[in-house]
Amino acid sequence: MSLKFFHIFFISLSTLCAFGFSVWLFLGTGASQSGENMLGGIASALVGIGLIVYGVRFLRKFKHISFM
């Protein structure tokens, strides 16, 4: 397993966790009507979007390095 593959795997897993946490906070907002949950959900979604942008830039920068 190459370092590039591990990096992409880790970024993908982190992105899923960020969006999952965002959904969890948004669903919790309906029950408690908490502004902190809404703000945290928005922040977590923005982190997920940032991780996607980072992953795409990483792939473009290191496209000449093989996965294996």
mmCIF file as gemmi writes it, N, C-alpha and C atoms, coordinates in Angstrom:
data_model
loop_
_atom_site.group_PDB
_atom_site.id
_atom_site.type_symbol
_atom_site.label_atom_id
_atom_site.label_alt_id
_atom_site.label_comp_id
_atom_site.label_asym_id
_atom_site.label_entity_id
_atom_site.label_seq_id
_atom_site.pdbx_PDB_ins_code
_atom_site.Cartn_x
_atom_site.Cartn_y
_atom_site.Cartn_z
_atom_site.occupancy
_atom_site.B_iso_or_equiv
_atom_site.pdbx_formal_charge
_atom_site.auth_seq_id
_atom_site.auth_asym_id
_atom_site.pdbx_PDB_model_num
ATOM 1 N N . MET Axp A 1 ? 0.848 -1.161 0 1 0 ? 1 A 1
ATOM 2 C CA . MET Axp A 1 ? 0 0 0 1 0 ? 1 A 1
ATOM 3 C C . MET Axp A 1 ? 0.901 1.234 0 1 0 ? 1 A 1
ATOM 4 N N . SER Axp A 2 ? 0.658 2.128 -0.925 1 0 ? 2 A 1
ATOM 5 C CA . SER Axp A 2 ? 1.497 3.315 -1.033 1 0 ? 2 A 1
ATOM 6 C C . SER Axp A 2 ? 1 4.423 -0.11 1 0 ? 2 A 1
ATOM 7 N N . LEU Axp A 3 ? 1.855 5.381 0.109 1 0 ? 3 A 1
ATOM 8 C CA . LEU Axp A 3 ? 1.502 6.525 0.932 1 0 ? 3 A 1
ATOM 9 C C . LEU Axp A 3 ? 0.398 7.348 0.263 1 0 ? 3 A 1
ATOM 10 N N . LYS Axp A 4 ? 0.419 7.409 -1.067 1 0 ? 4 A 1
ATOM 11 C CA . LYS Axp A 4 ? -0.612 8.146 -1.79 1 0 ? 4 A 1
ATOM 12 C C . LYS Axp A 4 ? -1.977 7.502 -1.575 1 0 ? 4 A 1
ATOM 13 N N . PHE Axp A 5 ? -2.045 6.183 -1.678 1 0 ? 5 A 1
ATOM 14 C CA . PHE Axp A 5 ? -3.307 5.478 -1.472 1 0 ? 5 A 1
ATOM 15 C C . PHE Axp A 5 ? -3.812 5.694 -0.049 1 0 ? 5 A 1
ATOM 16 N N . PHE Axp A 6 ? -2.921 5.571 0.932 1 0 ? 6 A 1
ATOM 17 C CA . PHE Axp A 6 ? -3.319 5.772 2.322 1 0 ? 6 A 1
ATOM 18 C C . PHE Axp A 6 ? -3.824 7.19 2.546 1 0 ? 6 A 1
ATOM 19 N N . HIS Axp A 7 ? -3.175 8.163 1.943 1 0 ? 7 A 1
ATOM 20 C CA . HIS Axp A 7 ? -3.583 9.559 2.095 1 0 ? 7 A 1
ATOM 21 C C . HIS Axp A 7 ? -4.983 9.781 1.524 1 0 ? 7 A 1
ATOM 22 N N . ILE Axp A 8 ? -5.23 9.276 0.328 1 0 ? 8 A 1
ATOM 23 C CA . ILE Axp A 8 ? -6.552 9.427 -0.283 1 0 ? 8 A 1
ATOM 24 C C . ILE Axp A 8 ? -7.605 8.69 0.542 1 0 ? 8 A 1
ATOM 25 N N . PHE Axp A 9 ? -7.28 7.503 1.024 1 0 ? 9 A 1
ATOM 26 C CA . PHE Axp A 9 ? -8.206 6.751 1.865 1 0 ? 9 A 1
ATOM 27 C C . PHE Axp A 9 ? -8.531 7.531 3.138 1 0 ? 9 A 1
ATOM 28 N N . PHE Axp A 10 ? -7.517 8.096 3.783 1 0 ? 10 A 1
ATOM 29 C CA . PHE Axp A 10 ? -7.71 8.83 5.024 1 0 ? 10 A 1
ATOM 30 C C . PHE Axp A 10 ? -8.524 10.104 4.781 1 0 ? 10 A 1
ATOM 31 N N . ILE Axp A 11 ? -8.269 10.804 3.698 1 0 ? 11 A 1
ATOM 32 C CA . ILE Axp A 11 ? -9.034 12.009 3.381 1 0 ? 11 A 1
ATOM 33 C C . ILE Axp A 11 ? -10.492 11.648 3.09 1 0 ? 11 A 1
ATOM 34 N N . SER Axp A 12 ? -10.72 10.546 2.379 1 0 ? 12 A 1
ATOM 35 C CA . SER Axp A 12 ? -12.093 10.107 2.098 1 0 ? 12 A 1
ATOM 36 C C . SER Axp A 12 ? -12.834 9.75 3.38 1 0 ? 12 A 1
ATOM 37 N N . LEU Axp A 13 ? -12.165 9.039 4.265 1 0 ? 13 A 1
ATOM 38 C CA . LEU Axp A 13 ? -12.772 8.672 5.54 1 0 ? 13 A 1
ATOM 39 C C . LEU Axp A 13 ? -13.072 9.912 6.386 1 0 ? 13 A 1
ATOM 40 N N . SER Axp A 14 ? -12.163 10.86 6.385 1 0 ? 14 A 1
ATOM 41 C CA . SER Axp A 14 ? -12.365 12.108 7.13 1 0 ? 14 A 1
ATOM 42 C C . SER Axp A 14 ? -13.533 12.91 6.563 1 0 ? 14 A 1
ATOM 43 N N . THR Axp A 15 ? -13.67 12.904 5.252 1 0 ? 15 A 1
ATOM 44 C CA . THR Axp A 15 ? -14.778 13.612 4.613 1 0 ? 15 A 1
ATOM 45 C C . THR Axp A 15 ? -16.108 12.985 4.997 1 0 ? 15 A 1
ATOM 46 N N . LEU Axp A 16 ? -16.173 11.661 4.977 1 0 ? 16 A 1
ATOM 47 C CA . LEU Axp A 16 ? -17.399 10.975 5.379 1 0 ? 16 A 1
ATOM 48 C C . LEU Axp A 16 ? -17.739 11.262 6.838 1 0 ? 16 A 1
ATOM 49 N N . CYS Axp A 17 ? -16.747 11.289 7.688 1 0 ? 17 A 1
ATOM 50 C CA . CYS Axp A 17 ? -16.981 11.593 9.105 1 0 ? 17 A 1
ATOM 51 C C . CYS Axp A 17 ? -17.482 13.028 9.285 1 0 ? 17 A 1
ATOM 52 N N . ALA Axp A 18 ? -16.913 13.963 8.566 1 0 ? 18 A 1
ATOM 53 C CA . ALA Axp A 18 ? -17.338 15.36 8.68 1 0 ? 18 A 1
ATOM 54 C C . ALA Axp A 18 ? -18.786 15.527 8.228 1 0 ? 18 A 1
ATOM 55 N N . PHE Axp A 19 ? -19.157 14.917 7.085 1 0 ? 19 A 1
ATOM 56 C CA . PHE Axp A 19 ? -20.536 15.025 6.622 1 0 ? 19 A 1
ATOM 57 C C . PHE Axp A 19 ? -21.494 14.248 7.516 1 0 ? 19 A 1
ATOM 58 N N . GLY Axp A 20 ? -21.057 13.115 8.032 1 0 ? 20 A 1
ATOM 59 C CA . GLY Axp A 20 ? -21.891 12.357 8.956 1 0 ? 20 A 1
ATOM 60 C C . GLY Axp A 20 ? -22.153 13.126 10.24 1 0 ? 20 A 1
ATOM 61 N N . PHE Axp A 21 ? -21.134 13.762 10.769 1 0 ? 21 A 1
ATOM 62 C CA . PHE Axp A 21 ? -21.295 14.579 11.966 1 0 ? 21 A 1
ATOM 63 C C . PHE Axp A 21 ? -22.223 15.76 11.69 1 0 ? 21 A 1
ATOM 64 N N . SER Axp A 22 ? -22.093 16.344 10.505 1 0 ? 22 A 1
ATOM 65 C CA . SER Axp A 22 ? -22.958 17.454 10.121 1 0 ? 22 A 1
ATOM 66 C C . SER Axp A 22 ? -24.425 17.015 10.086 1 0 ? 22 A 1
ATOM 67 N N . VAL Axp A 23 ? -24.688 15.876 9.474 1 0 ? 23 A 1
ATOM 68 C CA . VAL Axp A 23 ? -26.067 15.364 9.411 1 0 ? 23 A 1
ATOM 69 C C . VAL Axp A 23 ? -26.584 15.081 10.818 1 0 ? 23 A 1
ATOM 70 N N . TRP Axp A 24 ? -25.743 14.484 11.652 1 0 ? 24 A 1
ATOM 71 C CA . TRP Axp A 24 ? -26.143 14.175 13.016 1 0 ? 24 A 1
ATOM 72 C C . TRP Axp A 24 ? -26.518 15.456 13.77 1 0 ? 24 A 1
ATOM 73 N N . LEU Axp A 25 ? -25.739 16.515 13.588 1 0 ? 25 A 1
ATOM 74 C CA . LEU Axp A 25 ? -26.041 17.782 14.259 1 0 ? 25 A 1
ATOM 75 C C . LEU Axp A 25 ? -27.306 18.417 13.687 1 0 ? 25 A 1
ATOM 76 N N . PHE Axp A 26 ? -27.5 18.349 12.374 1 0 ? 26 A 1
ATOM 77 C CA . PHE Axp A 26 ? -28.712 18.915 11.775 1 0 ? 26 A 1
ATOM 78 C C . PHE Axp A 26 ? -29.963 18.177 12.243 1 0 ? 26 A 1
ATOM 79 N N . LEU Axp A 27 ? -29.882 16.859 12.356 1 0 ? 27 A 1
ATOM 80 C CA . LEU Axp A 27 ? -31.03 16.092 12.831 1 0 ? 27 A 1
ATOM 81 C C . LEU Axp A 27 ? -31.305 16.369 14.306 1 0 ? 27 A 1
ATOM 82 N N . GLY Axp A 28 ? -30.271 16.63 15.069 1 0 ? 28 A 1
ATOM 83 C CA . GLY Axp A 28 ? -30.44 16.984 16.47 1 0 ? 28 A 1
ATOM 84 C C . GLY Axp A 28 ? -31.006 18.38 16.656 1 0 ? 28 A 1
ATOM 85 N N . THR Axp A 29 ? -30.836 19.245 15.662 1 0 ? 29 A 1
ATOM 86 C CA . THR Axp A 29 ? -31.342 20.608 15.739 1 0 ? 29 A 1
ATOM 87 C C . THR Axp A 29 ? -32.859 20.631 15.752 1 0 ? 29 A 1
ATOM 88 N N . GLY Axp A 30 ? -33.485 19.72 15.007 1 0 ? 30 A 1
ATOM 89 C CA . GLY Axp A 30 ? -34.947 19.691 14.964 1 0 ? 30 A 1
ATOM 90 C C . GLY Axp A 30 ? -35.556 19.367 16.309 1 0 ? 30 A 1
ATOM 91 N N . ALA Axp A 31 ? -34.895 18.537 17.093 1 0 ? 31 A 1
ATOM 92 C CA . ALA Axp A 31 ? -35.443 18.137 18.38 1 0 ? 31 A 1
ATOM 93 C C . ALA Axp A 31 ? -35.219 19.2 19.45 1 0 ? 31 A 1
ATOM 94 N N . SER Axp A 32 ? -34.054 19.808 19.457 1 0 ? 32 A 1
ATOM 95 C CA . SER Axp A 32 ? -33.743 20.734 20.551 1 0 ? 32 A 1
ATOM 96 C C . SER Axp A 32 ? -33.802 22.201 20.132 1 0 ? 32 A 1
ATOM 97 N N . GLN Axp A 33 ? -33.868 22.469 18.846 1 0 ? 33 A 1
ATOM 98 C CA . GLN Axp A 33 ? -33.878 23.842 18.333 1 0 ? 33 A 1
ATOM 99 C C . GLN Axp A 33 ? -32.695 24.651 18.877 1 0 ? 33 A 1
ATOM 100 N N . SER Axp A 34 ? -31.53 24.035 18.873 1 0 ? 34 A 1
ATOM 101 C CA . SER Axp A 34 ? -30.33 24.676 19.407 1 0 ? 34 A 1
ATOM 102 C C . SER Axp A 34 ? -29.548 25.349 18.278 1 0 ? 34 A 1
ATOM 103 N N . GLY Axp A 35 ? -29.194 26.581 18.509 1 0 ? 35 A 1
ATOM 104 C CA . GLY Axp A 35 ? -28.399 27.313 17.531 1 0 ? 35 A 1
ATOM 105 C C . GLY Axp A 35 ? -26.985 26.781 17.421 1 0 ? 35 A 1
ATOM 106 N N . GLU Axp A 36 ? -26.479 26.228 18.525 1 0 ? 36 A 1
ATOM 107 C CA . GLU Axp A 36 ? -25.135 25.668 18.502 1 0 ? 36 A 1
ATOM 108 C C . GLU Axp A 36 ? -25.061 24.44 17.595 1 0 ? 36 A 1
ATOM 109 N N . ASN Axp A 37 ? -26.111 23.63 17.6 1 0 ? 37 A 1
ATOM 110 C CA . ASN Axp A 37 ? -26.136 22.463 16.717 1 0 ? 37 A 1
ATOM 111 C C . ASN Axp A 37 ? -26.164 22.891 15.251 1 0 ? 37 A 1
ATOM 112 N N . MET Axp A 38 ? -26.942 23.918 14.946 1 0 ? 38 A 1
ATOM 113 C CA . MET Axp A 38 ? -27.017 24.408 13.571 1 0 ? 38 A 1
ATOM 114 C C . MET Axp A 38 ? -25.669 24.976 13.127 1 0 ? 38 A 1
ATOM 115 N N . LEU Axp A 39 ? -25.048 25.752 13.985 1 0 ? 39 A 1
ATOM 116 C CA . LEU Axp A 39 ? -23.743 26.339 13.665 1 0 ? 39 A 1
ATOM 117 C C . LEU Axp A 39 ? -22.681 25.254 13.505 1 0 ? 39 A 1
ATOM 118 N N . GLY Axp A 40 ? -22.699 24.275 14.39 1 0 ? 40 A 1
ATOM 119 C CA . GLY Axp A 40 ? -21.756 23.167 14.288 1 0 ? 40 A 1
ATOM 120 C C . GLY Axp A 40 ? -21.976 22.342 13.034 1 0 ? 40 A 1
ATOM 121 N N . GLY Axp A 41 ? -23.235 22.143 12.654 1 0 ? 41 A 1
ATOM 122 C CA . GLY Axp A 41 ? -23.542 21.406 11.428 1 0 ? 41 A 1
ATOM 123 C C . GLY Axp A 41 ? -23.049 22.123 10.189 1 0 ? 41 A 1
ATOM 124 N N . ILE Axp A 42 ? -23.224 23.415 10.167 1 0 ? 42 A 1
ATOM 125 C CA . ILE Axp A 42 ? -22.745 24.211 9.032 1 0 ? 42 A 1
ATOM 126 C C . ILE Axp A 42 ? -21.214 24.174 8.973 1 0 ? 42 A 1
ATOM 127 N N . ALA Axp A 43 ? -20.576 24.335 10.134 1 0 ? 43 A 1
ATOM 128 C CA . ALA Axp A 43 ? -19.107 24.303 10.175 1 0 ? 43 A 1
ATOM 129 C C . ALA Axp A 43 ? -18.578 22.942 9.737 1 0 ? 43 A 1
ATOM 130 N N . SER Axp A 44 ? -19.215 21.882 10.175 1 0 ? 44 A 1
ATOM 131 C CA . SER Axp A 44 ? -18.78 20.539 9.801 1 0 ? 44 A 1
ATOM 132 C C . SER Axp A 44 ? -18.985 20.293 8.305 1 0 ? 44 A 1
ATOM 133 N N . ALA Axp A 45 ? -20.067 20.792 7.747 1 0 ? 45 A 1
ATOM 134 C CA . ALA Axp A 45 ? -20.295 20.655 6.305 1 0 ? 45 A 1
ATOM 135 C C . ALA Axp A 45 ? -19.231 21.429 5.523 1 0 ? 45 A 1
ATOM 136 N N . LEU Axp A 46 ? -18.858 22.596 6.005 1 0 ? 46 A 1
ATOM 137 C CA . LEU Axp A 46 ? -17.807 23.374 5.341 1 0 ? 46 A 1
ATOM 138 C C . LEU Axp A 46 ? -16.459 22.663 5.416 1 0 ? 46 A 1
ATOM 139 N N . VAL Axp A 47 ? -16.186 22.015 6.54 1 0 ? 47 A 1
ATOM 140 C CA . VAL Axp A 47 ? -14.955 21.23 6.657 1 0 ? 47 A 1
ATOM 141 C C . VAL Axp A 47 ? -14.981 20.081 5.652 1 0 ? 47 A 1
ATOM 142 N N . GLY Axp A 48 ? -16.136 19.415 5.503 1 0 ? 48 A 1
ATOM 143 C CA . GLY Axp A 48 ? -16.262 18.335 4.523 1 0 ? 48 A 1
ATOM 144 C C . GLY Axp A 48 ? -16.018 18.822 3.107 1 0 ? 48 A 1
ATOM 145 N N . ILE Axp A 49 ? -16.549 19.983 2.772 1 0 ? 49 A 1
ATOM 146 C CA . ILE Axp A 49 ? -16.325 20.56 1.441 1 0 ? 49 A 1
ATOM 147 C C . ILE Axp A 49 ? -14.846 20.904 1.26 1 0 ? 49 A 1
ATOM 148 N N . GLY Axp A 50 ? -14.241 21.458 2.303 1 0 ? 50 A 1
ATOM 149 C CA . GLY Axp A 50 ? -12.816 21.768 2.239 1 0 ? 50 A 1
ATOM 150 C C . GLY Axp A 50 ? -11.965 20.519 2.043 1 0 ? 50 A 1
ATOM 151 N N . LEU Axp A 51 ? -12.35 19.422 2.68 1 0 ? 51 A 1
ATOM 152 C CA . LEU Axp A 51 ? -11.611 18.17 2.502 1 0 ? 51 A 1
ATOM 153 C C . LEU Axp A 51 ? -11.755 17.632 1.076 1 0 ? 51 A 1
ATOM 154 N N . ILE Axp A 52 ? -12.911 17.813 0.469 1 0 ? 52 A 1
ATOM 155 C CA . ILE Axp A 52 ? -13.09 17.394 -0.923 1 0 ? 52 A 1
ATOM 156 C C . ILE Axp A 52 ? -12.181 18.212 -1.833 1 0 ? 52 A 1
ATOM 157 N N . VAL Axp A 53 ? -12.159 19.518 -1.626 1 0 ? 53 A 1
ATOM 158 C CA . VAL Axp A 53 ? -11.294 20.39 -2.432 1 0 ? 53 A 1
ATOM 159 C C . VAL Axp A 53 ? -9.831 19.992 -2.242 1 0 ? 53 A 1
ATOM 160 N N . TYR Axp A 54 ? -9.437 19.742 -1.002 1 0 ? 54 A 1
ATOM 161 C CA . TYR Axp A 54 ? -8.062 19.324 -0.722 1 0 ? 54 A 1
ATOM 162 C C . TYR Axp A 54 ? -7.733 18.004 -1.415 1 0 ? 54 A 1
ATOM 163 N N . GLY Axp A 55 ? -8.644 17.039 -1.356 1 0 ? 55 A 1
ATOM 164 C CA . GLY Axp A 55 ? -8.415 15.746 -1.995 1 0 ? 55 A 1
ATOM 165 C C . GLY Axp A 55 ? -8.242 15.861 -3.501 1 0 ? 55 A 1
ATOM 166 N N . VAL Axp A 56 ? -9.068 16.691 -4.127 1 0 ? 56 A 1
ATOM 167 C CA . VAL Axp A 56 ? -8.957 16.886 -5.581 1 0 ? 56 A 1
ATOM 168 C C . VAL Axp A 56 ? -7.629 17.55 -5.926 1 0 ? 56 A 1
ATOM 169 N N . ARG Axp A 57 ? -7.248 18.564 -5.174 1 0 ? 57 A 1
ATOM 170 C CA . ARG Axp A 57 ? -5.962 19.229 -5.428 1 0 ? 57 A 1
ATOM 171 C C . ARG Axp A 57 ? -4.779 18.278 -5.212 1 0 ? 57 A 1
ATOM 172 N N . PHE Axp A 58 ? -4.888 17.43 -4.191 1 0 ? 58 A 1
ATOM 173 C CA . PHE Axp A 58 ? -3.836 16.455 -3.93 1 0 ? 58 A 1
ATOM 174 C C . PHE Axp A 58 ? -3.706 15.486 -5.097 1 0 ? 58 A 1
ATOM 175 N N . LEU Axp A 59 ? -4.839 14.997 -5.598 1 0 ? 59 A 1
ATOM 176 C CA . LEU Axp A 59 ? -4.793 14.065 -6.733 1 0 ? 59 A 1
ATOM 177 C C . LEU Axp A 59 ? -4.2 14.71 -7.976 1 0 ? 59 A 1
ATOM 178 N N . ARG Axp A 60 ? -4.548 15.965 -8.217 1 0 ? 60 A 1
ATOM 179 C CA . ARG Axp A 60 ? -3.994 16.656 -9.389 1 0 ? 60 A 1
ATOM 180 C C . ARG Axp A 60 ? -2.481 16.877 -9.253 1 0 ? 60 A 1
ATOM 181 N N . LYS Axp A 61 ? -2.054 17.205 -8.04 1 0 ? 61 A 1
ATOM 182 C CA . LYS Axp A 61 ? -0.63 17.485 -7.826 1 0 ? 61 A 1
ATOM 183 C C . LYS Axp A 61 ? 0.219 16.226 -7.939 1 0 ? 61 A 1
ATOM 184 N N . PHE Axp A 62 ? -0.285 15.097 -7.457 1 0 ? 62 A 1
ATOM 185 C CA . PHE Axp A 62 ? 0.491 13.867 -7.432 1 0 ? 62 A 1
ATOM 186 C C . PHE Axp A 62 ? -0.041 12.817 -8.399 1 0 ? 62 A 1
ATOM 187 N N . LYS Axp A 63 ? -0.564 13.254 -9.545 1 0 ? 63 A 1
ATOM 188 C CA . LYS Axp A 63 ? -1.102 12.301 -10.5 1 0 ? 63 A 1
ATOM 189 C C . LYS Axp A 63 ? -0.009 11.453 -11.172 1 0 ? 63 A 1
ATOM 190 N N . HIS Axp A 64 ? 1.215 11.915 -11.127 1 0 ? 64 A 1
ATOM 191 C CA . HIS Axp A 64 ? 2.316 11.165 -11.761 1 0 ? 64 A 1
ATOM 192 C C . HIS Axp A 64 ? 2.824 10.029 -10.868 1 0 ? 64 A 1
ATOM 193 N N . ILE Axp A 65 ? 2.412 10 -9.597 1 0 ? 65 A 1
ATOM 194 C CA . ILE Axp A 65 ? 2.829 8.938 -8.674 1 0 ? 65 A 1
ATOM 195 C C . ILE Axp A 65 ? 1.767 7.835 -8.689 1 0 ? 65 A 1
ATOM 196 N N . SER Axp A 66 ? 2.218 6.58 -8.833 1 0 ? 66 A 1
ATOM 197 C CA . SER Axp A 66 ? 1.248 5.484 -8.907 1 0 ? 66 A 1
ATOM 198 C C . SER Axp A 66 ? 0.68 5.17 -7.528 1 0 ? 66 A 1
ATOM 199 N N . PHE Axp A 67 ? -0.473 4.481 -7.508 1 0 ? 67 A 1
ATOM 200 C CA . PHE Axp A 67 ? -1.121 4.103 -6.261 1 0 ? 67 A 1
ATOM 201 C C . PHE Axp A 67 ? -0.446 2.92 -5.597 1 0 ? 67 A 1
ATOM 202 N N . MET Axp A 68 ? 0.26 2.113 -6.343 1 0 ? 68 A 1
ATOM 203 C CA . MET Axp A 68 ? 0.878 0.925 -5.762 1 0 ? 68 A 1
ATOM 204 C C . MET Axp A 68 ? 2.35 1.066 -5.786 1 0 ? 68 A 1
